[in-house]
Every structure is written in structure tokens, then in C-alpha cells.
Amino acid sequence: MTIRAVVWDIDDTLFDYTTADRAGLREHLAAEGLLDGYASAEQALVRWREITEQQWLRFSAGETDWEGQRRDRVRVFTGETLTDAQADAWFDRYIGHYEAAWALFPDVLPVLDTLAGTHRHAVLSNSTLRNQDRKLRILGVRDRFEAVLCAAELGVHKPAAEAFHAACEALGLPAHQVAYVGDHPSIDGQGAADAGLFSVWIDRAGAAAPAGAARRGPEGRRGPAVPHRIASLAELPALLRADTRFGAPSTFG
């Protein structure tokens, strides 16, 4: 089966979000004088990440909007009752430090160059179009992608199959001719596989595979809804050429 297009996640797949977030927050908290309330800068960073994940889940579930999850991240982290304007100002100051640390992963441009003549490209993110389009432009890669689709505008979030299918429709291709590359094993990896795409989980950190990842199909073989696991995007071109989704062992697990 020929893979004709690759749809990409952005944060922690193309863009090194975790490093930028940590560096930006460390600088921001130092400037705000907020590190004194923690035993270490690392403890403060862990707390921020926990709050971010909690509020992101609320946003994904439709319990709050994009601005609301940002404001609530600030309120929970600071423990202060802030007006919307105050929370926005705090977050804007953080964003200044965060954006100063923006960078693509080193393996991104080489793989995009390698695949430029053989595959079409698009983006599917659980963020907002305004946020992610701007990010891609600042990072200098927006013109690499035919389409940029985001959950806020689609009205549906990954891992829902409808989100992945919307990306395929934007490219005018059936799901089995589209690969999806993302860093989250369940939201990206399993979500894309279950939606019928050729799913690739980029696992730079060597994380443990989630429960159920090694499930097998008939005749004891791994079933088709199992993501392929790579440690670097440098592995992607060979994987797309091989396309062993049907019957052959997955690289997941």
C-alpha cells in the first residue's frame, strides 16, 4: 500500500515544546520572583506541567475555551484570584520568555527535505489555528505544509477518528494512503492507527509503550491498529517505503 502523504503533530514532534516551555518558564518565574516558593526550579517546572496537562484536558473536553485554559493555568499555579486581564498579562510575560526558546528538533528539516519530492504534507494539532500557524511561520516551515488543521476550529480533538479523517479529507486522500506522525502514544499513535492511518509514534525519550500496544490480530500477528514506533524522524523515510502495516510485526513495543 502506497503512502502518499504525511500528516504531522507539531508540539514535541516537529517543535521542541518541552525544552522551550521549561526554559521559558524558568526565566519567567525568576523574573516574577516566584521561585522562592519552591524547593527547586525543577519542582516549579513539574508543578506547571501538571497544571498545564490538567487544564488541557478540560479544554479538550470542551469544558473551557483556549483563553480560559490559559487563565486557569495561571490562577492555579499562582494560587491568586486574578481577573482575566491580570491572568492574560501574566501569561503574556511568560510567552515572551517561552518564544525566545523556540526551535525545531534537529531531525525535522532533514526528513522534510528527504520526503519533499515523494510525499505531500499537512498538520493536525489539538491546538488553535492562530497559535499553530503563527508558530510554524516563526519556525520557518509553514510553506512545507499544504494544510494546517487544529482542533479548536474543527470542533473535534485527537484521538477522535473524525479529527484524523478531516486531515485526510483536506488532502483528498483515503486514510490508508496517509501516515500520521505524533509524539503521544495514545492520542497520536493509537488514535491515528484506530482511524485507519499508517500511524507512527515518535518516541525520542524511550517511553514505555502503553497498555494494549502489543495486542495481536488473527493468527497471532500484531493487528493493523498498532502504531509503528521510531526514536528519530531519520527512521521515517525507510518506514514509509516499507509500509508493513498488514501482517508484518510492528516496531511498537
VENVENBEL-V685319 format. One record per residue. N is the residue number from 0. RES is the residue in one small letter. SS is DSSP state (a for helix, b for strand, c for the rest). Layout:
BEGIN
N:RES:SS ; N:RES:SS
END
This chain:
BEGIN
0:m:c ; 1:t:c ; 2:i:c ; 3:r:c ; 4:a:b ; 5:v:b ; 6:v:b ; 7:w:b ; 8:d:c ; 9:i:c ; 10:d:b ; 11:d:c ; 12:t:c ; 13:l:c ; 14:f:b ; 15:d:c ; 16:y:a ; 17:t:a ; 18:t:a ; 19:a:a ; 20:d:a ; 21:r:a ; 22:a:a ; 23:g:a ; 24:l:a ; 25:r:a ; 26:e:a ; 27:h:a ; 28:l:a ; 29:a:a ; 30:a:a ; 31:e:a ; 32:g:c ; 33:l:c ; 34:l:a ; 35:d:a ; 36:g:a ; 37:y:c ; 38:a:c ; 39:s:c ; 40:a:a ; 41:e:a ; 42:q:a ; 43:a:a ; 44:l:a ; 45:v:a ; 46:r:a ; 47:w:a ; 48:r:a ; 49:e:a ; 50:i:a ; 51:t:a ; 52:e:a ; 53:q:a ; 54:q:a ; 55:w:a ; 56:l:a ; 57:r:a ; 58:f:a ; 59:s:a ; 60:a:c ; 61:g:c ; 62:e:c ; 63:t:c ; 64:d:c ; 65:w:a ; 66:e:a ; 67:g:a ; 68:q:a ; 69:r:a ; 70:r:a ; 71:d:a ; 72:r:a ; 73:v:a ; 74:r:a ; 75:v:a ; 76:f:a ; 77:t:a ; 78:g:c ; 79:e:c ; 80:t:c ; 81:l:c ; 82:t:c ; 83:d:a ; 84:a:a ; 85:q:a ; 86:a:a ; 87:d:a ; 88:a:a ; 89:w:a ; 90:f:a ; 91:d:a ; 92:r:a ; 93:y:a ; 94:i:a ; 95:g:a ; 96:h:a ; 97:y:a ; 98:e:a ; 99:a:c ; 100:a:c ; 101:w:c ; 102:a:c ; 103:l:b ; 104:f:c ; 105:p:a ; 106:d:a ; 107:v:a ; 108:l:a ; 109:p:a ; 110:v:a ; 111:l:a ; 112:d:a ; 113:t:a ; 114:l:a ; 115:a:c ; 116:g:c ; 117:t:c ; 118:h:c ; 119:r:b ; 120:h:b ; 121:a:b ; 122:v:b ; 123:l:b ; 124:s:b ; 125:n:c ; 126:s:c ; 127:t:c ; 128:l:a ; 129:r:a ; 130:n:a ; 131:q:a ; 132:d:a ; 133:r:a ; 134:k:a ; 135:l:a ; 136:r:a ; 137:i:a ; 138:l:c ; 139:g:c ; 140:v:c ; 141:r:a ; 142:d:a ; 143:r:a ; 144:f:c ; 145:e:c ; 146:a:b ; 147:v:b ; 148:l:b ; 149:c:b ; 150:a:a ; 151:a:a ; 152:e:a ; 153:l:a ; 154:g:c ; 155:v:c ; 156:h:c ; 157:k:c ; 158:p:c ; 159:a:c ; 160:a:a ; 161:e:a ; 162:a:a ; 163:f:a ; 164:h:a ; 165:a:a ; 166:a:a ; 167:c:a ; 168:e:a ; 169:a:a ; 170:l:a ; 171:g:c ; 172:l:c ; 173:p:c ; 174:a:a ; 175:h:a ; 176:q:a ; 177:v:b ; 178:a:b ; 179:y:b ; 180:v:b ; 181:g:b ; 182:d:c ; 183:h:c ; 184:p:a ; 185:s:a ; 186:i:a ; 187:d:a ; 188:g:a ; 189:q:a ; 190:g:a ; 191:a:a ; 192:a:a ; 193:d:a ; 194:a:c ; 195:g:c ; 196:l:c ; 197:f:b ; 198:s:b ; 199:v:b ; 200:w:b ; 201:i:b ; 202:d:c ; 203:r:c ; 204:a:c ; 205:g:c ; 206:a:c ; 207:a:c ; 208:a:c ; 209:p:c ; 210:a:c ; 211:g:c ; 212:a:c ; 213:a:c ; 214:r:c ; 215:r:b ; 216:g:c ; 217:p:a ; 218:e:a ; 219:g:a ; 220:r:c ; 221:r:b ; 222:g:c ; 223:p:c ; 224:a:c ; 225:v:c ; 226:p:c ; 227:h:b ; 228:r:b ; 229:i:b ; 230:a:c ; 231:s:c ; 232:l:a ; 233:a:a ; 234:e:a ; 235:l:a ; 236:p:a ; 237:a:a ; 238:l:a ; 239:l:a ; 240:r:a ; 241:a:a ; 242:d:c ; 243:t:c ; 244:r:c ; 245:f:c ; 246:g:c ; 247:a:c ; 248:p:c ; 249:s:c ; 250:t:c ; 251:f:c ; 252:g:c
END
